[in-house]
Structure formats: C-alpha cells, structure tokens
C-alpha cells in the first residue's frame, strides 16, 4: 500500500514538472537580464554608442526599428548601428509590471508614462506580422525575438527590446510606435 502511494506521488511529481505552461502572463526577468539592462541604460546615459554597438547589437542580424510615417503606415528599418540614443535616461530599480503611456492633449502635465521607473515585461510584438523574411537565418532570429524578447520601457520615450540569442543578450528592436501620439491626436481633434 505504501509503495503504491509513493509510486503515485512520484508519478504525479514528474508529470507536473514535465507539463509546459504557455500562459499569457508576464514572466519576471531574471537577474542576468536585469544586470544587462542596467549596463545598457548606463551606456545610454553616458551616450557611449561605441560600447552599445560593440556589446549589445548583434553584428550579423542588427536590430529592427519601428516607426510610423506621415500617413501612419508602419515603417520597419533593419539597422546594424545605433546612431543615437536618449541620454536623458534615468536609472531606476527595474520593475516587471505593465505601464501605460498617456497621449494627453495637455502636453505639459498629462503627457508621458503614468509611472516613473524602468519597466521590463515579457511582451509579444505584432510588428513582424506582415514582415517578409530575407532568409531562414533572419526568420530564426525574428522568431527568437518574438519568443524570448523583453520590452524595456524607460521614463523617456525610449522603448527597446532585449533578447538572448546564442547565449548573449542583445538589443533587437526599438519601438517608436507606442509613444507616437499623432494618430490619436488626429482622431480626437476630428471628434471635437
């Protein structure tokens, strides 16, 4: 009887450990990722583009920058060198909770992030939904971004994604869409 109970508990234990959970919750970034993000923020604050490019941009794949054009179409730029960063970044303790950006008409008081800090969340981007892959290597890299990327939100309007690829963390995406309030302003002004 005791042998049967032990067998059942051992079986349940190994079965529970082998189940894969694909739930849509924010996964807490690990300490290694937080350390790398802190280094990136420090280099941005120092405006050290040389160190950022040599240490945090993959030389083979670069990074992708997304923005909206004048007609609000999504523009994807594949780049290999960071040419500028927001050096007015404040370094805070890293938090892993979602934060909202307020596109207020009153640009002085309401515009910006609703909370202060550096926020790192597991977030899937849909910018690649209609993207045409150049080859299988690029497809593998982008799928890795989608699967393993973490969104890093700073107090400034700088949003970037970091992902681990082949054992190293890289800046893989820069998001200039999320904080672009032009479309929202245009829609709201037509309703006035």
C-alpha positions in Angstrom: 0.0 0.0 0.0 2.7 2.5 1.0 4.7 1.5 -2.1 1.7 2.3 -4.3 1.2 5.7 -2.7 4.9 6.6 -3.1 4.7 5.4 -6.7 1.6 7.7 -7.3 3.3 10.7 -5.7 6.5 10.2 -7.7 4.5 9.8 -10.9 2.5 13.0 -10.1 5.6 14.9 -9.3 7.4 14.1 -12.5 4.2 14.6 -14.6 3.6 18.0 -13.1 7.3 19.0 -13.7 7.1 18.0 -17.3 4.0 19.9 -18.2 4.7 23.0 -20.3 2.6 26.1 -19.4 2.1 28.6 -22.2 0.1 31.1 -20.3 -0.1 34.8 -21.3 1.3 36.2 -18.1 4.3 38.5 -17.6 7.4 36.4 -16.9 9.7 38.1 -14.4 13.1 38.9 -16.0 16.0 37.0 -14.4 18.9 38.7 -12.6 21.2 38.3 -15.5 18.8 40.1 -17.8 18.3 42.9 -15.2 22.1 43.3 -14.9 22.5 43.6 -18.7 19.6 46.1 -18.9 21.2 48.2 -16.2 24.5 48.2 -18.2 22.7 49.2 -21.4 20.9 52.1 -19.5 24.2 53.2 -18.1 25.9 53.2 -21.5 22.9 55.2 -23.0 23.1 57.7 -20.2 26.8 58.2 -21.0 26.0 58.3 -24.7 28.5 55.6 -25.3 27.4 54.4 -28.7 30.6 52.6 -29.4 30.2 50.3 -26.4 26.5 49.8 -27.1 27.1 48.9 -30.7 30.0 46.5 -30.0 28.4 44.8 -27.0 24.7 44.9 -27.5 24.0 44.9 -31.2 24.3 41.5 -33.0 26.8 42.0 -35.8 25.1 39.5 -38.1 21.5 40.5 -37.5 21.5 44.0 -36.2 18.2 45.3 -34.8 14.8 46.4 -36.1 13.4 49.9 -35.6 9.7 50.5 -36.0 8.0 53.9 -36.5 5.0 55.4 -38.3 5.3 57.6 -41.4 3.2 60.7 -42.1 0.3 58.6 -43.2 0.6 56.4 -40.1 1.9 53.4 -42.0 4.3 51.1 -40.1 7.9 51.5 -41.3 10.4 48.8 -40.5 14.1 49.7 -40.7 16.7 47.0 -40.3 19.8 48.6 -38.9 23.2 47.4 -37.7 24.4 50.5 -35.9 22.7 52.6 -33.2 23.3 56.2 -34.3 21.7 57.9 -31.4 20.1 57.1 -28.0 18.2 59.1 -25.4 20.9 60.1 -23.0 18.3 61.6 -20.6 17.5 58.1 -19.3 17.1 57.8 -15.5 18.3 54.6 -13.9 15.7 53.2 -11.5 15.2 49.8 -9.9 13.7 47.5 -12.6 10.1 46.6 -12.2 8.2 44.0 -14.1 4.7 45.4 -14.3 2.9 46.9 -17.3 2.8 50.7 -17.5 0.7 52.9 -19.8 1.7 55.9 -21.9 -0.7 58.8 -21.8 -1.2 60.8 -25.0 -2.7 63.8 -23.4 -3.6 67.0 -25.2 -2.2 68.9 -22.3 1.4 68.1 -23.2 2.9 69.6 -20.1 1.0 67.8 -17.3 -0.5 64.6 -18.6 1.7 63.5 -21.5 4.1 60.6 -20.8 4.3 57.4 -18.8 1.8 57.1 -15.9 4.5 55.9 -13.5 8.2 56.6 -13.0 10.8 53.8 -13.4 12.3 51.3 -15.7 9.8 48.6 -16.6 10.7 45.2 -18.1 7.9 42.9 -19.3 7.6 39.9 -21.4 5.6 41.3 -24.3 4.9 39.9 -27.8 5.1 42.5 -30.6 2.9 42.2 -33.6 5.1 44.5 -35.8 6.5 41.4 -37.7 3.1 40.1 -38.7 3.4 41.2 -42.3 7.2 41.2 -42.5 8.9 39.4 -45.4 11.9 37.4 -44.1 15.1 37.6 -46.2 16.2 34.0 -45.4 15.8 31.3 -42.8 18.5 32.7 -40.6 16.6 36.0 -40.3 13.4 34.1 -39.7 15.0 32.2 -36.8 16.4 35.4 -35.3 13.0 37.2 -35.5 11.2 34.2 -34.1 13.7 34.3 -31.2 12.8 37.9 -30.7 9.1 37.1 -30.5 9.6 34.2 -28.2 12.3 35.5 -25.8 12.1 39.3 -26.2 11.6 41.6 -23.2 10.3 45.1 -23.6 12.3 47.7 -21.7 10.4 51.0 -21.0 12.3 54.0 -19.7 11.0 57.3 -18.3 12.0 58.9 -21.6 10.2 57.8 -24.8 12.9 55.2 -25.4 11.4 51.7 -25.7 13.6 48.8 -26.8 13.5 45.0 -26.7 16.3 42.8 -25.5 16.5 39.1 -26.3 19.0 36.4 -25.6 20.4 34.9 -28.8 23.1 32.3 -28.9 23.9 32.8 -25.2 24.2 36.6 -25.2 21.7 39.5 -24.7 21.2 42.0 -27.5 19.1 45.0 -28.3 16.9 43.5 -31.0 14.1 46.1 -31.5 13.5 49.8 -31.0 9.8 50.8 -30.7 9.0 54.3 -31.8 5.3 53.5 -32.4 4.0 53.0 -28.9 4.7 56.6 -27.9 3.7 58.2 -31.2 0.5 60.1 -30.3 -0.1 61.8 -33.7 -2.7 59.3 -34.8 -4.6 59.6 -31.5 -4.5 63.4 -31.7 -5.8 63.4 -35.2 -8.7 61.1 -34.3 -9.6 63.1 -31.2 -9.4 66.5 -33.0 -11.8 65.3 -35.7 -14.3 64.4 -33.0 -14.2 68.0 -31.4 
